[in-house]
Amino acid sequence: MDSNESSPPSVSRDWFFPSPSPSFTQPSSSSSSHRHHLHTPPSRRFSTYPKPSNPSAAGPALRTTSSSSAASSHRDLKYAGFSRRTNFSRRYQRSITPEVDAPSVVPQIPQKCDVSNDKTSTPDKFIDLVGGRLKLRWQMAFLVALLITTFSSLLHKNFSLHNQSSDLQAQIMKLNGRLQLCNLLEPIDGDDLDSQDSIDLPNKRLKSMALAISVTLLSIPFLFLKYVEYISKSRSPDNLKEEASLNKQLAYKVDVFLSVRPYSKPLALLVATLLLIGVGGLALFGVTDDSLADCLWLSWTYVADSGNHANSEGLGPRLVSVSISFGGMLIFAMMLGLVTDAISEKFDSLRKGRSEVVKKDHTLILGWSDKLGSLLNQLAIANESLGGGIVVVMAERDKEEMESDIAKMEFDFRETSVICRSGSPLILADLKKVSVSKARAIIVLAEDGNADQSDARALRTVLSLTGVKEGLQGHIVVELGDLDNEVLVKLVGGDLVETVVAHDVIGRLMIQCARQPGLAQVWEDILGFENCEFYIKRWPELDGMQFEDVLISFPHAIPCGIKSVSCGGKIILNPDESYVLQEGDEVLVIAEDDDTYAPVALPNVWRGNLPKEFILPNSMEKILLCGWRRDIEDMIMVLDAFLAPGSELWMFNEVFEGEREKKLIDGGLDIERLMNITLVHREGNAVIRRHLESLPLESFDSILILADESVEDSAIQADSRSLATLLLIRDIQAKRLPYREAKASSHGRKGSFSQGSWIGEMQQASDKSVIISEILDPRTKNLLSMSRISDYVLSNELVSMALAMVAEDRQINDVLEELFAEEGNEMHIRQADLYIKEGEELSFYEILLRARQRREIVIGYRLGNVEKAVINPPGKMEKRNWSLKDVFVVIAEKE
């Protein structure tokens, strides 16, 4: 057989092993056998090419079909390139012979087989890839639309056949009716039947239109999403880098709408429900014989109850009813989720204290500190006469934690309700949540820790309060930690603000109680609402009466001042006895409650004369300050104003002596201008025994243990340090007492108090020194008071009492400031021999009038055999025998 006959023509290709085109492998008929073996590639083992039946016709057939074979071969190579990238161009060039009819082949080779065309630019490849993907997506969208259209047409055809069968049945029924009518004698009118046919035809068209509209409405969201996706993909890569895609923008707008609008989710659910009912009603109208109104109602029943579709008959009504019921289940599932989320959010808001307080005339406390317990106790006592009150506490803590801590406080709230809310006083929205504009008093508590940071936060809180648009009905009471910041807070708050400097109050009380032991208990009685406190009230029946007569006009109160109209509403404490009350003047009294006192007719009281003149004690004192306070320079200036010339003030702390003078000067103290005291510096640790033993502890008249500045941020550490210092000093004094017993018994205590008075019983075992301890935590104060290891304990509880009193009546702040100041009037402890003689029987009113001869106001007394003083005693007209061991508590000018 000839070589040409042994090579089958290439009419197809192997997909796994593509073979070259016959145009490059078949030689011409005139070529020799040797050339044919050189240029003809080896035949494949598994060839799929058909073998020609006529060998003689192989040559002509090859020549006539060379061009078509070459084109087929190139098409095969294009698809084979995806499975196997092989460069056939060089192989083809080596296999081509001069005898091959190549003019029709050569121009097509570079277009189909040249690998160099693959080296195109990256943007062209990206555009081709995006175009291919978009084309594929559009093909899928077209396919889905075609399926929907086909399904709709089949469904419509089914419904049409059903309608036609119904029409045929109706016609059969009409014909049967006519046949029956033919047997009757009376003729009937067939126009009614014809009119019915004319009416049914438009109804059928309307039902078909309704069905088409429902299918169209269902297809619109899908087509819209496909269109949005197409728009997003059709944008250029440069625009995609600069701008977000359209579907992302739409998703963002929907997210913003659902997040910002409070009623967006229920509104969206309502719109979805109405659309489902409307589309379902149209679909039912198209597949049933019912009216549109009945179909809409039936659609609602399917949405409301998914089991109602069980009674549907026919393929069309059942398919539509099942679809509506499925949509109804989804809608009710979403509705249940929304209702559950709303209820959970509401309960969570109530639990976390986010709900609004709808109250007025309530007391608002902003902040949280250790003073809150005693402050709530005082406010509850103050509101007891009113049948209880409302106290709202807002702090940056969890509501449940605040309620738990308040529940642990061991005192009776006396029908006063305490409402806790979680929020920040620096945010106006949180302030409105607690009805700040309707509160009768606002108390801003200082935070525990650094005083400067606490005062800075209090200043920002005052700024927030003054920024309330509705205005404030009540006043603001601000607790500050540093006296230097008081001016700035008052500058910001103006007339709305009353300040209570906790550090300054405790420091001044410590000095007063050190010089006059027993005064701390008097201050606790006056500042607290449990016993007697200050009240200011207008009494028109007292107009034109002298102040001396006003003193004995209240059997259940003690007048101690006048709020004068002529002085611009200023409170005059301890005025002259010749002062005459004018119209509009108010009387300042000390009483148990604001509704327990009233003036009566002027009684007849014998005045008498004082037994002796009061001689101001001018003895030098020696005082020890253990620890270093932030405002210690203020205490030094107050002591310099109170003490007699030649007194010594020993300062024992861990601050270096050179650094002390620098701190005192920076605080505003001029050491060279101290007139009455001399500073003695000692360096050491107050909790180390050997350091304390280097001091003459038995020689001091008073020892003040201060809460050291180094541990001031922690109340527990400061109290522990003060307690340790107190125990060490008491132990050292007790051990040194036997060696100084004779000297102590002969020396006595200098001042206006006798050796056997009730104040002397509360002095130290050495019968010489009085120790005053500053305790920050009220719980530690209770422990020390029960153990009686210290004479007097001053704690932040007194500050809480002052805050509560100023919150109830802001005018009391002026009274307290004068009583605490180094100038003006203050409280004193006087011995009884200044007012009575031994064995003399007098009433309290008579002693009160005798004290007026020295311009003093007696507000109470302390019997020699009783531990507690009585302020505003009852039975002021009753006479009794007094002892020289008794003492009286008076308000008088500074000595």
SEKOLGU-101877 format. One record per residue (C-alpha): residue in three letters; x, y negated, z negated. Coordinates in steps of 0.001 Angstrom, whole numbers, padded with zeros to 6 digits, always signed. Layout:
REM SEKOLGU-101877
ALAXYZ ...
END
This chain:
REM SEKOLGU-101877
MET+000000+000000+000000 ASP+001183-003455+000791 SER+002298-005788-001958 ASN-000480-008164-001091 GLU-002985-005438-001700 SER-001497-004557-005087 SER-002094-008088-006513 PRO-005750-008694-007244 PRO-007222-012098-006626 SER-007621-014359-009671 VAL-011315-015174-009888 SER-011507-015297-013680 ARG-009230-015521-016774 ASP-008415-013673-019948 TRP-009428-015843-022996 PHE-006828-014219-025186 PHE-003966-014002-022684 PRO-004516-016619-019967 SER-002881-015765-016658 PRO-001570-018190-014078 SER-003576-019085-011011 PRO-003248-016931-007922 SER-002188-019979-005990 PHE+001145-019830-007749 THR+001623-016040-007668 GLN+000396-014843-004263 PRO+002854-015138-001340 SER+001813-015699+002234 SER+001006-012787+004553 SER+004149-013339+006590 SER+006546-013250+003661 SER+008787-010274+003178 SER+008436-007669+000493 HIS+011690-008723-001150 ARG+010529-012326-001580 HIS+007231-011066-002865 HIS+008936-009139-005679 LEU+011067-012123-006611 HIS+008263-014646-006971 THR+005303-012561-008025 PRO+004861-012272-011788 PRO+004318-008857-013278 SER+000736-007682-013399 ARG-001109-007527-016765 ARG-001967-004254-018387 PHE-005473-005273-019369 SER-006521-007283-016384 THR-010117-008240-015817 TYR-009667-009297-012198 PRO-011731-007248-009701 LYS-009883-005384-007066 PRO-010948-006075-003434 SER-012491-003167-001563 ASN-011070-004160+001843 PRO-007292-004539+001800 SER-007134-006061+005230 ALA-009412-008870+004170 ALA-007350-009790+001176 GLY-005053-012153+003015 PRO-007662-014265+004743 ALA-009736-014400+001663 LEU-006778-015684-000268 ARG-006099-018426+002229 THR-009697-019605+002462 THR-010267-019757-001289 SER-006922-021106-002488 SER-008227-024507-003451 SER-011187-023158-005408 SER-008974-020612-007149 ALA-006547-023325-008175 ALA-009302-025464-009622 SER-010676-022485-011536 SER-007216-021710-012823 HIS-006725-025252-014096 ARG-010062-025196-015838 ASP-009059-021971-017551 LEU-005794-023512-018672 LYS-007600-026457-020242 TYR-009661-024236-022522 ALA-006715-021977-023264 GLY-004806-024969-024589 PHE-006909-025021-027709 SER-005860-021504-028678 ARG-002285-021606-027443 ARG-000319-024688-026510 THR+002006-023499-023722 ASN+003723-025693-021216 PHE+002971-023990-017903 SER+004199-026836-015704 ARG+007788-025613-015456 ARG+006669-021990-015003 TYR+004424-023057-012178 GLN+007222-024998-010526 ARG+009527-021982-010623 SER+006881-019669-009157 ILE+005815-021888-006251 THR+007176-020846-002834 PRO+007263-022822+000426 GLU+004693-020424+001868 VAL+001999-021362-000706 ASP-000692-023685+000458 ALA+000007-026305-002224 PRO-001353-029580-000920 SER-004680-028920-002597 VAL-003093-027706-005787 VAL-000236-030035-006597 PRO-002280-033182-007178 GLN-004372-031394-009801 ILE-001526-029964-011859 PRO-000504-033153-013718 GLN-004127-033875-014598 LYS-004779-030534-016295 CYS-001516-029008-017386 ASP+001007-031756-018086 VAL+001762-031867-021784 SER+003051-035438-021535 ASN-000535-036694-021390 ASP-001036-035549-024994 LYS+001411-038193-026207 THR-001184-040937-026433 SER-001315-043745-028971 THR-002809-043210-032445 PRO-005705-045734-032027 ASP-006828-043914-028854 LYS-006872-040605-030691 PHE-008807-042130-033581 ILE-011365-043674-031211 ASP-011739-040353-029349 LEU-012160-038513-032664 VAL-014757-040993-033966 GLY-016557-040928-030651 GLY-016634-037138-030707 ARG-018010-037087-034235 LEU-020639-039691-033420 LYS-021619-037767-030321 LEU-021914-034598-032382 ARG-024025-036351-035032 TRP-026321-037843-032410 GLN-026698-034416-030843 MET-027681-032995-034215 ALA-030084-035898-034821 PHE-031608-035386-031381 LEU-031936-031672-032103 VAL-033633-032316-035434 ALA-035967-034877-033842 LEU-036743-032382-031074 LEU-037542-029722-033672 ILE-039784-032113-035578 THR-041544-033109-032359 THR-041979-029478-031331 PHE-043294-028555-034745 SER-045640-031526-034701 SER-046905-030627-031226 LEU-047460-027012-032252 LEU-049230-028137-035381 HIS-051316-030576-033359 LYS-052105-027861-030826 ASN-053136-025543-033611 PHE-055359-028192-035088 SER-056775-028924-031626 LEU-057592-025259-031099 HIS-059189-025206-034489 ASN-061224-028259-033609 GLN-062173-026743-030295 SER-063340-023569-031985 SER-065320-025685-034388 ASP-066819-027575-031453 LEU-067712-024333-029740 GLN-069364-023073-032868 ALA-071248-026334-033151 GLN-072371-026075-029530 ILE-073464-022493-030098 MET-075456-023635-033065 LYS-077020-026407-031001 LEU-077874-024005-028214 ASN-079391-021626-030674 GLY-081389-024483-032035 ARG-082595-025434-028599 LEU-083566-021847-027866 GLN-085539-021769-031040 LEU-087134-025079-030155 CYS-088154-023773-026760 ASN-090434-021280-028453 LEU-092256-023992-030318 LEU-095258-025839-028951 GLU-094177-029313-029875 PRO-091430-030820-027805 ILE-088288-032105-029534 ASP-086001-034974-028744 GLY-082503-033866-027723 ASP-081088-037359-027791 ASP-080084-036875-031403 LEU-077875-033965-030460 ASP-076313-035936-027644 SER-075707-038886-029917 GLN-074036-036564-032379 ASP-071727-035353-029619 SER-070886-038944-028726 ILE-070022-039690-032365 ASP-067873-036560-032788 LEU-065620-037476-029870 PRO-064243-040739-031402 ASN-063880-038986-034764 LYS-061692-036342-033176 ARG-059497-038985-031632 LEU-059301-040828-034948 LYS-058301-037636-036763 SER-055614-036903-034174 MET-054318-040454-034547 ALA-054280-040140-038340 LEU-052288-036914-038101 ALA-049797-038526-035738 ILE-049438-041541-038039 SER-048745-039319-041067 VAL-046071-037384-039168 THR-044539-040641-037982 LEU-044447-042067-041497 LEU-042716-038955-042731 SER-040138-039177-039940 ILE-039354-042881-040459 PRO-037139-042454-043599 PHE-035101-039704-041947 LEU-034624-041721-038769 PHE-033758-044812-040793 LEU-031065-042963-042727 LYS-029643-041564-039507 TYR-029611-045033-038001 VAL-027821-046479-041034 GLU-025260-043698-040841 TYR-024752-044361-037155 ILE-024248-048083-037750 SER-021739-047356-040515 LYS-019723-044943-038338 SER-019823-047127-035237 ARG-017870-049948-036877 SER-014196-050362-036004 PRO-011503-049222-038454 ASP-010425-052858-039050 ASN-013896-053822-040179 LEU-014107-050752-042371 LYS-011010-051887-044269 GLU-012380-055367-044849 GLU-016089-054653-045380 ALA-017984-051796-046996 SER-020158-049568-044869 LEU-023842-050316-044427 ASN-025014-047258-046354 LYS-022799-048241-049300 GLN-024214-051759-049235 LEU-027753-050435-049228 ALA-026936-048031-052063 TYR-025410-050910-054044 LYS-028491-053098-053532 VAL-030774-050298-054644 ASP-028564-049710-057689 VAL-028654-053427-058597 PHE-032410-053537-058167 LEU-032927-050551-060433 SER-030444-051854-063023 VAL-031394-055525-063201 ARG-035161-055327-062888 PRO-036682-053947-066097 TYR-039766-052587-064339 SER-038058-051420-061153 LYS-038220-047694-061919 PRO-041945-047610-062781 LEU-042648-049822-059763 ALA-040697-047519-057445 LEU-042551-044527-058881 LEU-045900-046272-058328 VAL-045037-047102-054720 ALA-043935-043492-054093 THR-047196-042211-055587 LEU-049325-044534-053437 LEU-047382-043575-050310 LEU-047804-039895-051055 ILE-051515-040326-051624 GLY-051895-042424-048470 VAL-049852-040180-046181 GLY-051429-037055-047660 GLY-054904-038493-047223 LEU-054219-039309-043559 ALA-052859-035796-042998 LEU-055922-034229-044626 PHE-058168-036491-042607 GLY-056512-035177-039463 VAL-056905-031472-040285 THR-060302-031442-042027 ASP-063823-032618-041265 ASP-064086-034810-044386 SER-064183-038607-044367 LEU-061078-040723-045013 ALA-062234-041731-048508 ASP-062847-038108-049477 CYS-059456-037125-048092 LEU-057712-039847-050090 TRP-059458-038726-053262 LEU-058603-035105-052473 SER-054970-036145-051944 TRP-054954-037779-055399 THR-056305-034607-056975 TYR-053518-032625-055313 VAL-050953-035102-056666 ALA-052429-035126-060171 ASP-052963-031363-060397 SER-050867-029063-058243 GLY-053342-026189-058719 ASN-056190-027850-056838 HIS-054849-026758-053442 ALA-055808-023136-054128 ASN-059315-023750-052738 SER-058045-024953-049336 GLU-059078-022928-046255 GLY-057327-022820-042926 LEU-053696-023071-041989 GLY-053622-026825-041524 PRO-055371-027844-044754 ARG-053330-025344-046743 LEU-050035-026551-045300 VAL-050875-030195-045987 SER-052242-029479-049463 VAL-049127-027507-050438 SER-046914-030372-049241 ILE-048925-032920-051226 SER-048860-030716-054333 PHE-045085-030303-054041 GLY-044651-034073-053795 GLY-046978-034529-056764 MET-044859-032184-058859 LEU-041771-034226-058009 ILE-043509-037506-058874 PHE-044807-036227-062181 ALA-041375-034828-063006 MET-039871-038276-062399 MET-042660-039887-064409 LEU-042004-037535-067291 GLY-038314-038363-067139 LEU-039017-042109-067179 VAL-041412-041817-070102 THR-038950-039649-072029 ASP-036095-042080-071369 ALA-038230-045057-072419 ILE-039291-043405-075666 SER-035742-042257-076430 GLU-034364-045709-075686 LYS-036955-047320-077941 PHE-036209-044986-080836 ASP-032486-045437-080252 SER-032977-049209-080301 LEU-034872-048971-083575 ARG-032264-046652-085053 LYS-029362-048893-084069 GLY-031082-052104-085144 ARG-031587-053718-081763 SER-035227-054652-082184 GLU-036317-058217-082917 VAL-037260-059411-086393 VAL-040578-061243-086209 LYS-040437-063081-089529 LYS-040276-066610-090882 ASP-039173-068187-094162 HIS-036733-065337-094705 THR-033148-065403-095964 LEU-030598-064462-093303 ILE-027181-063062-094253 LEU-024525-062981-091529 GLY-021555-060706-092169 TRP-020640-057930-094541 SER-018358-057947-097593 ASP-018057-056596-101117 LYS-020127-059523-102414 LEU-023226-058375-100521 GLY-024479-056095-103298 SER-024500-058734-106034 LEU-025840-061312-103551 LEU-028821-059111-102660 ASN-029441-058497-106355 GLN-029566-062228-107104 LEU-031850-062927-104148 ALA-034189-060129-105227 ILE-034401-061612-108729 ALA-035039-065072-107300 ASN-037882-063785-105092 GLU-039533-061797-107890 SER-041677-064745-108995 LEU-042959-065049-105397 GLY-044019-061409-105247 GLY-040975-060392-103235 GLY-039316-061763-100139 ILE-037586-060830-096907 VAL-033802-060651-096612 VAL-032305-059909-093191 VAL-028695-058733-092945 MET-026919-058828-089571 ALA-023361-057549-089236 GLU-021165-055848-086670 ARG-021806-052438-088185 ASP-024104-049560-087439 LYS-027598-050045-088830 GLU-027713-046612-090420 GLU-024403-047200-092213 MET-025605-050524-093603 GLU-028875-049031-094832 SER-026994-046128-096399 ASP-024599-048462-098247 ILE-027456-050652-099476 ALA-029377-047617-100683 LYS-026383-046651-102852 MET-026497-049972-104722 GLU-027723-049397-108244 PHE-030247-052184-108797 ASP-033949-052811-108328 PHE-034959-054863-105301 ARG-038159-056034-107061 GLU-040422-055775-104013 THR-037903-057587-101826 SER-037498-056023-098388 VAL-034004-055796-096897 ILE-033917-055494-093094 CYS-030648-054575-091383 ARG-029763-055420-087810 SER-026624-054682-085855 GLY-025187-057608-083921 SER-022619-060379-083755 PRO-023297-063837-085214 LEU-021234-065290-082371 ILE-023809-064228-079752 LEU-026911-066381-079409 ALA-029019-063449-078205 ASP-028265-061544-081415 LEU-029060-064623-083498 LYS-032424-064993-081797 LYS-033060-061317-082482 VAL-033111-062033-086235 SER-035280-065195-085879 VAL-032478-067500-086964 SER-034487-070628-086156 LYS-037253-069634-088602 ALA-035036-068660-091556 ARG-035258-070863-094638 ALA-031592-070236-095513 ILE-028613-068765-093656 ILE-025664-067362-095618 VAL-022372-066811-093769 LEU-020213-064388-095735 ALA-016428-064452-095557 GLU-014844-061284-094244 ASP-012568-059218-096415 GLY-008924-059772-095554 ASN-006953-062763-094362 ALA-008520-066069-095452 ASP-007473-068060-092378 GLN-008937-065507-089971 SER-012104-065304-092034 ASP-012510-069079-092072 ALA-011880-069251-088326 ARG-014653-066742-087722 ALA-016950-068677-090080 LEU-016234-071813-088065 ARG-017195-070065-084801 THR-020353-068766-086467 VAL-021334-072294-087489 LEU-020762-073430-083905 SER-023074-070664-082674 LEU-025738-071630-085202 THR-025636-075274-084228 GLY-026056-074222-080589 VAL-029477-072622-081124 LYS-031868-074477-078808 GLU-034900-074078-081032 GLY-033077-075723-083922 LEU-032728-074478-087485 GLN-035464-074705-090061 GLY-033210-073987-093028 HIS-029708-074894-094126 ILE-026423-072990-093754 VAL-024380-071792-096727 VAL-020832-070916-095677 GLU-018407-068999-097864 LEU-014816-070056-097216 GLY-011536-068611-098372 ASP-009325-071700-098218 LEU-010188-075163-099495 ASP-008243-076816-096672 ASN-010739-075500-094089 GLU-013775-076989-095838 VAL-013481-080362-094117 LEU-013393-078816-090641 VAL-016479-076671-091255 LYS-018457-079618-092595 LEU-017350-081670-089606 VAL-018769-079074-087227 GLY-021935-078262-089145 GLY-022805-081744-090333 ASP-025693-082107-092750 LEU-026841-078534-092163 VAL-023837-076961-093910 GLU-023147-076348-097592 THR-019787-074750-098412 VAL-018730-072548-101305 VAL-014969-071964-101499 ALA-014674-068644-103298 HIS-010985-068958-104144 ASP-011415-072459-105508 VAL-014455-071510-107622 ILE-012666-068565-109224 GLY-009521-070625-109844 ARG-011347-073469-111578 LEU-013439-071071-113647 MET-010289-069251-114747 ILE-008773-072535-115942 GLN-011924-073572-117816 CYS-012325-070155-119425 ALA-008639-070036-120398 ARG-008910-073308-122258 GLN-012394-072568-123658 PRO-012826-068842-124187 GLY-016437-067707-123988 LEU-017360-070065-121175 ALA-017383-067274-118575 GLN-020438-065661-120152 VAL-022212-069035-120126 TRP-021472-069455-116432 GLU-022780-065959-115694 ASP-026052-066852-117413 ILE-026464-070163-115576 LEU-025355-069059-112108 GLY-027357-065845-112127 PHE-031139-065693-111704 GLU-031584-063147-114485 ASN-031623-065724-117280 CYS-031701-069491-116770 GLU-030655-071526-113784 PHE-030882-075018-112325 TYR-034124-076353-110818 ILE-035034-079759-109398 LYS-038625-080919-109333 ARG-040681-084098-109175 TRP-042910-085014-112171 PRO-044951-088186-111554 GLU-046171-088319-115191 LEU-042584-089012-116318 ASP-042222-092223-114287 GLY-041191-095164-116482 MET-039856-092932-119288 GLN-036320-093154-120612 PHE-034054-090145-120084 GLU-033637-089645-123849 ASP-037400-089116-124162 VAL-037396-086844-121115 LEU-034943-084522-122943 ILE-037578-083552-125536 SER-040567-083481-123126 PHE-039970-079916-121858 PRO-040426-077197-124494 HIS-039329-074462-122026 ALA-036532-076305-120209 ILE-033572-078576-120840 PRO-033228-081665-118613 CYS-029625-082385-117690 GLY-029779-084787-114762 ILE-031786-087030-112418 LYS-032020-087108-108651 SER-032212-090854-108232 VAL-034052-092450-105328 SER-032283-095753-105874 CYS-028915-094029-105359 GLY-029939-092468-102049 GLY-031003-089112-103477 LYS-027779-088558-105376 ILE-027912-086277-108409 ILE-026706-088028-111569 LEU-025594-085450-114091 ASN-025863-086450-117770 PRO-027104-090021-117195 ASP-027292-092739-119859 GLU-030049-092374-122448 SER-031367-095765-121395 TYR-031925-094663-117784 VAL-035601-095165-116845 LEU-037178-092819-114309 GLN-038479-094563-111219 GLU-041131-093510-108744 GLY-039763-090724-106570 ASP-037078-089592-109028 GLU-036738-085861-109634 VAL-035605-084147-112815 LEU-032801-081547-112892 VAL-033438-078937-115594 ILE-032159-075569-116784 ALA-035120-073182-116983 GLU-035922-069493-116647 ASP-037937-069962-113453 ASP-039443-072762-111417 ASP-042969-071980-112631 THR-042206-071503-116343 TYR-041822-075133-117454 ALA-043837-078352-117459 PRO-043700-081623-119463 VAL-045852-082096-122532 ALA-046715-085004-124800 LEU-043730-086603-126448 PRO-043126-084929-129848 ASN-042055-086702-133031 VAL-038420-085750-133637 TRP-036119-087034-136414 ARG-032848-088131-134886 GLY-030411-088429-137774 ASN-026694-089201-137589 LEU-023617-087218-136668 PRO-021714-085813-139640 LYS-018319-086838-138261 GLU-016607-088285-135268 PHE-015244-086048-132574 ILE-011466-086121-132339 LEU-010090-084937-129043 PRO-007506-082197-129619 ASN-004210-083308-128221 SER-002078-080243-128871 MET+000392-078901-126357 GLU-000416-075564-124745 LYS+001661-072868-123191 ILE+000082-070986-120265 LEU+001425-068094-118193 LEU+000432-067479-114565 CYS+001142-063886-113445 GLY+001072-063581-109675 TRP+000928-065928-106720 ARG-002260-067199-105119 ARG-002730-068917-101830 ASP-004079-072104-103485 ILE-001925-072029-106585 GLU-000931-075671-106043 ASP-004585-076672-106575 MET-004660-074789-109879 ILE-001475-076561-110986 MET-002998-079972-110263 VAL-006188-079074-112189 LEU-004144-077841-115154 ASP-002115-081039-115110 ALA-005362-083001-115373 PHE-006755-080870-118232 LEU-003758-080100-120458 ALA-002162-082363-123010 PRO+001218-083993-122317 GLY+004192-081759-123059 SER+002396-078518-122086 GLU+004287-075775-120310 LEU+003157-073723-117315 TRP+005161-070551-116825 MET+005028-069008-113353 PHE+005967-065326-113158 ASN+005889-063690-109717 GLU+008060-062075-107047 VAL+008499-065215-104920 PHE+012041-066626-105003 GLU+012368-069865-106925 GLY+013668-071842-103956 GLU+010872-070582-101760 ARG+008279-071443-104434 GLU+009084-075131-104392 LYS+008913-075144-100598 LYS+005486-073471-100622 LEU+004183-075832-103280 ILE+005373-078869-101364 ASP+003881-077520-098114 GLY+000584-077046-099973 GLY+000475-080716-100906 LEU+001864-080621-104457 ASP+004305-083318-105540 ILE+006172-081755-108471 GLU+007661-085072-109558 ARG+004170-086553-110035 LEU+003065-083969-112610 MET+002356-085965-115765 ASN+001333-083486-118459 ILE+002907-080126-117645 THR+006360-078772-117023 LEU+006873-075872-114628 VAL+008972-072941-115880 HIS+009878-070393-113215 ARG+010536-066723-113873 GLU+011119-064159-111198 GLY+009956-060556-111498 ASN+007358-057917-110789 ALA+004243-058051-112959 VAL+003747-054275-112839 ILE+007254-053417-114074 ARG+007489-053212-117863 ARG+011091-054349-118265 HIS+010352-057494-116280 LEU+007391-058318-118515 GLU+009376-057618-121689 SER+011750-060445-120757 LEU+008882-062916-121329 PRO+007729-064249-124725 LEU+004235-062822-124223 GLU+003206-063331-127860 SER+003847-067078-127686 PHE+001433-068003-124866 ASP-001919-069595-125645 SER-003445-068272-122418 ILE-002368-065738-119819 LEU-003959-065825-116365 ILE-003539-062662-114291 LEU-004079-063644-110648 ALA-004911-061438-107676 ASP-001528-061507-105959 GLU-001379-062846-102439 SER+000659-059850-101234 VAL-002267-057452-101817 GLU-005115-059933-101485 ASP-006386-058353-098262 SER-007284-055166-100163 ALA-009584-055665-103135 ILE-008800-052202-104533 GLN-005021-052724-104466 ALA-005313-056220-105957 ASP-007554-054963-108777 SER-005258-052011-109453 ARG-002293-054362-109727 SER-004165-056736-112057 LEU-005333-053839-114212 ALA-001801-052456-114529 THR-000440-055875-115520 LEU-003205-056289-118106 LEU-002465-052923-119733 LEU+001273-053583-119882 ILE+000835-057025-121462 ARG-001606-055698-124063 ASP+000760-052881-124980 ILE+003796-055168-125298 GLN+001842-057614-127467 ALA+000547-054826-129705 LYS+004071-053528-130329 ARG+005447-056983-131115 LEU+002579-057888-133448 PRO+003962-056372-136728 TYR+007126-058452-136507 ARG+005175-061722-136059 GLU+002171-061003-138272 ALA+003101-063511-140993 LYS+003846-066257-138511 ALA+000664-065558-136565 SER-001531-065675-139688 SER-000065-069014-140796 HIS+000118-070537-137357 GLY-003515-070120-136373 ARG-004932-071152-133011 LYS-004615-074734-131986 GLY-007726-076429-130667 SER-011257-076964-131796 PHE-012041-073339-132749 SER-011767-071793-136191 GLN-010011-068542-137030 GLY-013225-066647-137745 SER-015413-067973-134903 TRP-017031-065686-132316 ILE-014483-066828-129776 GLY-011669-065697-132061 GLU-013134-062189-132136 MET-012615-061914-128393 GLN-008933-062917-128547 GLN-006031-060517-128286 ALA-004782-058323-131139 SER-002071-060898-131800 ASP-004815-063432-132570 LYS-002885-065798-130385 SER-003246-065275-126606 VAL-006341-065164-124426 ILE-005995-063109-121251 ILE-008126-063946-118205 SER-008081-061391-115390 GLU-009143-062075-111821 ILE-010960-059049-110375 LEU-012153-059016-106773 ASP-014371-055924-106839 PRO-017452-056236-109105 ARG-017339-052486-109825 THR-013900-052843-111408 LYS-015218-055750-113436 ASN-017964-053571-114920 LEU-015410-050941-115953 LEU-013182-053499-117654 SER-016122-055091-119430 MET-017201-051739-120844 SER-013687-050804-121990 ARG-013065-054287-123483 ILE-009367-054200-122712 SER-009539-057812-121485 ASP-011064-060892-123054 TYR-012738-062245-119919 VAL-013004-060906-116432 LEU-013823-063213-113545 SER-014811-061546-110286 ASN-016391-062349-106971 GLU-019762-061678-108567 LEU-019787-065292-109754 VAL-019243-066392-106148 SER-022238-064291-105068 MET-024330-065962-107740 ALA-023267-069407-106549 LEU-024088-068480-102930 ALA-027546-067234-103899 MET-028266-070347-105947 VAL-027209-072718-103153 ALA-029210-070654-100650 GLU-032355-071080-102754 ASP-031772-074814-103230 ARG-028974-076598-101435 GLN-029093-079534-103871 ILE-027591-077327-106588 ASN-024304-077325-104694 ASP-023684-080947-105693 VAL-024228-080010-109344 LEU-021803-077103-109171 GLU-019165-079149-107387 GLU-019230-081738-110159 LEU-019125-079120-112910 PHE-016150-077400-111263 ALA-014258-080590-110423 GLU-011514-082062-112618 GLU-013426-085354-112889 GLY-016960-086050-114042 ASN-018986-083720-116264 GLU-018201-080154-117230 MET-019284-077532-119733 HIS-017676-077415-123147 ILE-017758-075229-126235 ARG-018212-077313-129399 GLN-018109-076165-132975 ALA-021174-076659-135159 ASP-019471-078929-137689 LEU-019542-081706-135085 TYR-023365-081850-135257 ILE-024512-080378-138593 LYS-023487-080162-142213 GLU-023160-076986-144215 GLY-026603-075692-145207 GLU-028466-078363-143235 GLU-031816-077256-141728 LEU-032483-078754-138301 SER-034432-077974-135147 PHE-032805-077637-131745 TYR-034415-080908-130597 GLU-032833-082751-133531 ILE-029405-081374-132639 LEU-030073-082338-129008 LEU-030790-085942-129976 ARG-027741-086090-132255 ALA-025545-084975-129370 ARG-026943-087800-127228 GLN-025206-090247-129572 ARG-021969-088930-128061 ARG-023569-088728-124566 GLU-023678-084970-124544 ILE-026476-082590-123591 VAL-026741-079417-125672 ILE-027978-076587-123456 GLY-027499-073633-125830 TYR-025766-072150-128839 ARG-023921-069032-129994 LEU-024367-067727-133522 GLY-021287-066630-135389 ASN-022509-063051-135946 VAL-023842-062471-132378 GLU-021819-061712-129270 LYS-023935-063464-126613 ALA-024863-067135-126295 VAL-028449-068325-125854 ILE-029077-070842-123079 ASN-032336-072839-123139 PRO-033496-071345-126437 PRO-037221-071017-127165 GLY-038885-072678-130152 LYS-037006-075935-129898 MET-039164-077543-132605 GLU-038550-074793-135158 LYS-036116-075649-137961 ARG-033434-073186-139035 ASN-030293-072982-141120 TRP-027114-073263-139109 SER-023646-072003-139989 LEU-020372-073757-139410 LYS-019213-070615-137588 ASP-021783-071266-134923 VAL-020867-073048-131696 PHE-022858-075089-129187 VAL-022622-075211-125397 VAL-022812-078784-124097 ILE-022481-080729-120863 ALA-020185-083706-121364 GLU-017705-085801-119480 LYS-014161-084613-119011 GLU-012024-084992-122126 
END
